[in-house]
C-alpha cells in the first residue's frame, strides 16, 4: 500500500511536507531522546513518522483521514508505534504518560484550538514542536511592543516558553499553500514566573485590552475596571497611563490582574 497515491483533502487542511532536507531538519530540531514517547498530530503520509520511529521509545500518530490512517497502520507494524484514527481535537489524552513530546504539521484553520488543547494537557506534555503558518508562529512568540504581540501571545507564553526555530518555504509542501510556514517549539513551564490569582480573569482582561489595541490601556479597560481604580493601579505598578495594550508585558498584565482580584 502506497501513501504517495493519496490525494490531499482541502477540507482537512492537508499540505504535505515533501522536502526531504526540511523533514530531516525538523526531526533534528526536536532532539528526541531514546526514552521519550512522541505524539504526532496529523502524520499524513508518514514522512516525519518514518524518521522519528527509530529514535524513540514510543510513537502515537493521530490521523483524522481514515484512508491515510489505514495506509499508515499497514506500513507501521512495529510494537512501539500506534496509529490512531481520530480527530486530535476530540482524542482523549488523559491516559498518556507524563513527559510526552508532541510533534505536528498542524492545519492552519485549527491551529489555535490545537494549541489550546496542548496547553490544557501540559501536565502530560514536556515539549511541543509544530509546523504552523509563519504569521501565526510570529504571534505565538511575539513580545510586548511589536505588531504581532497580542492576547494569543500572552495566553501561550503564560504556560510555555515559545521559540520560532526556523522558517519553512511554501515550496516545501504539496499542495503548495499560499503562505510560508515556520517551525516553533513550546517548552512547558512547570509554573509561571508569577502566577495569576485568577487565570480566567487574567485572560479576560488581556482579551478586552487587545480588542481595543489602538486605544490607551486606560481607555481600553476603563469600562471593565473603572477608570479611577484602573489609573491608580497602573500608576502604582509604574505603567505609563498613555501606554497602549501592546506596550504592557505579560508580567504587567498578571500584576494588574492580581491587584484587581477581590
N, C-alpha and C positions, 0 to 999 in steps of 0.2 A: 504494500500500500504506500502511495507516494503523496506527500503533502504538497508537492510542487504543482499539482493539477488543481488545487483548491482555489476557487475564485474568492476574492475578498468580498465581504459583505459590508456595504456602506452603512447599513442600519446599525451595525455593531462597531462602527468606527475603526475598521481594520485597515491599518497601514503597516505592512510587514517590513521589518528592518532586514534588508538584503545585503548590505555591505559587510563583507566578511571581516575586514580590518576594524570596522566600528564595533561589530559584535564582540571581537576579541578585546578591544579597548574597554568596553563596558564590563565584561567579566573580570578583567584585571583590576579595574577601578573598585570593584566590590570587595576585593581582597578577602575572599571567602576562606574559612578555616575548615579543616577536615572533620571537626566535631560539630559543625553547625548544621541546622535544618533550615532550608530555604523554602519560602512560599513564593511561587512565581505567578504573578497575575497576568492572565492572557498570554500563554506561551505561543499561541498562534501555530506556526508551522514547526516550532521546536528548535529554531536556530540557536537561541540562548540556552535552552534546556539541554541540548547536546553538550554544550561547553561547560555548563555548571555540574551536570550529573556526576562526572568522575571526581569532582573536587570536594564533595560534601557528604556528610553522614546521611542526610535525607533530603528529598526534594518532593514538594507537593505542588503540582501545577494545576491551577484552577482556570479552566477554559469554558466559556459560555457557549461557544459554537459546537453543536452536537457532532457534526461531521469531523471537525478538527480534533475534538476530544477522542473520538473513536480511532482516528488515524494515529494519534499520539499514544493511546493505550496499546495499540497493536505494536508500535515501534519500541516503546519503553516498558520492558517487562522485567527490569531489574528490581530486586526486592526493596531497594532503598527509594524507588521512585513510585509516586502515586499520582495518577491522572484523575482529576475530579472534574466532572462535567457539571458546572454550576455558574450562576451569576455571582461574581465575587461580592457584590454589594448585599446579596442575600445569604451568602455562605456563612455557616456558623464557625467562628474562630475560637470559641470558648475551650475546645479540647486541645488546642495547640500547646506544645511545651513552651516554657519560657525561653527567651533569648533567640527567637526566630529572626531570620533576615528576610525581608520582603524585597523582591525584585520584580520589575514590571515595565512594560511599554504600555502605558495606560491611555485609553481613548480620550481625546480632548474634551468631548462633551460631558464626560462624567469624572473629570479629574478632581474636582472639589469634593464630591461625595466619597470618592475612594480615599483621598487624603483624610477626610473626617473619620472614616471607618478605621483606618490605620491608627490614627491618634486615639480613637476610642478604645483600642486594644493595645495601647502602648505598654501595658504590663506584660504582654506576651512577646513584644517586638523589641529587638535591640537596635536594629538599623533598617532603613528602607532606602532602596536605590530605584529611582523612577525616571523613565523617559517621558518627558512632558513637552507641551508646546513651549517654545522659548519665552514668549511673553508671560506665560503662567509661571514658569520657573523663576523668572526675574522678580515676579510679585512675591513668590514664596520667600525668597532670600533678601528682599529689599530692606533697607534700614531707613530710619527717620530722615526726612529731608528730601528724599527722592520721589520722582513722579510715580514709580512703581509701588511705593510703600502704601499700605492700606490695611483694612481690617483683616484680610486674609493673612498678610504678613505677620500681624500681631498674634492672631489665633494660632498659627502653626508654630511660630517661634516661642510661644509660651511653653509649649510641650517638647519642642525639638530644636536642635542646632541644625540649621539648613545651609547647604552649600551648593552652588551651581558648579559642577565639576568640569563640564565642557559642553560646547555647542555641537549639535548634530545637524548637518545639512539635510534639507528635504529630499535631496537627490539620493540619500541613503535608503529611502523607503520605496516600496512598491505596493499599491499605487502611491504616487507622489502626493503628499499633502501640499497645500498652498503656502504653508509657513514652515520655518525651521523649528527644530526641537532643541532640547538640551537634556543633559543627564544630571539629576540632582540627588543629593544624599540628605537623609533625615536621620540624625542620631538622637535617639530619645533621651530626654533628661530624666534623671532619677527623681528630681524635684525642681521646680522653678527657682531661679535665683532669689526672687521674692515671691512668696505665694499670695495669691488673691484670697481674701477672706470669703468672697462670693464670686466664683468664676462666671456664673450666669450674668451677674450684674456687670462685671468687668467687660465681658464681650458685648453686652448690650450697649454699654457706654461707648465702647470703641466703634461699634457699628453705627450708632447715631451720630457720632462725631464725623465719621468719614462719609456719611450720606450728604453732608454739607461741607465738604472739604475746602471749598473756596471761601468760606466764612472764617472769621477768627474762632478760636476754640470757645470763647465766651459766647458768641452769637450762636454757635453750633449746638451748645449744650445748655443754654440758659433755661429753655423750656423744660428740660429734663431734670435739672438740678436746682434751678432757682438762681437768678443772676448774682445776687449779693453773696450767697453762700459759695457759689462757684468761684467768684472773684477772690474771696477770702482764702479759699483752699489753694487756688492756683498761686497766689502771692506767697502763701506760707510754704509752698513747695518750690518756690523760686522759678516759677514758669511765667514767662512774659505774657501779659494779657493780650498782646497783639499776635501771639503765635497762632498758626493755623493747625488744623488736626494733624497734618503730616509732619509738623515740627516736633511733636511730642513723641518721645521714645516709648517703647513698651513699658519700661520701668516707670516712666511718668504716669502712664495710664493706670498701672497697678497701684501705685501710691495714691493717686487721685481717687480711684475706686474704693480703696481701703479706708480712706478718710470719710467716705460718704456712706459706708455701711453703718446702719443704725444698730 
